[in-house]
Amino acid sequence: MSNLAKIKLYLIKNGFDKDVVFSLPKIFIQEYLEKDYDKLSELLDVFIDYVYKSTKYENKANFGNISCMHDRDTELNNEGLYNSFKNIIIEEFQTFINRQPLNSIISVGGDYKNANDNNLFFNECIVDDLNQYGDLVCLKPYFDVLDKSGNKSYFIRINDLSNLLLSKGINLEDVNIIMTKENNGLYINPLAIKSLGRVELEQTKLKK
């Protein structure tokens, strides 16, 4: 059971608890990013398997489109990466807390919504200000077997992305992020992918 599910169950059993309720936004965001991490991990496995078996890649293989924070990202820019992330989190968080019986329990604490700012929950920010998300990136994989619409993007912090790639056996020197008008993507050296597992295989042969 996730921490979010545990908190929901606690509130259902024990009723409104201010400190617990106020912890909901941060835990919701944490688990949202963890879920996107897990999905990207699965999609990287699909991508690696495809490249490993393919003969079409020579110099670079593009995992998918990538977006990072830019100077144009401000809290007032509706097209920036931060604002996209904030809007998605707010929408999904509101859906989560509006379901019964959680909604009735939270409502005991008073008016938790703000008519002038939907980023406020009991007058505290659901999504922290832009400065807290400078390391956030957004990936739209080409091999998304989890999303048939082809429109799904996943958010991940850059350090988590580095750790994810390393966990797959991909060294960071074999990764290249390109973001231009003509070319955009997270590129991985296909030779590095095709060499995965071969060192262990050769070592096993030598031992025999």
Order of alpha helices (4+ residues) and beta strands (2+ residues): alpha-alpha-alpha-beta-beta-alpha-alpha-beta-beta-beta-beta-alpha-beta-beta-alpha-alpha
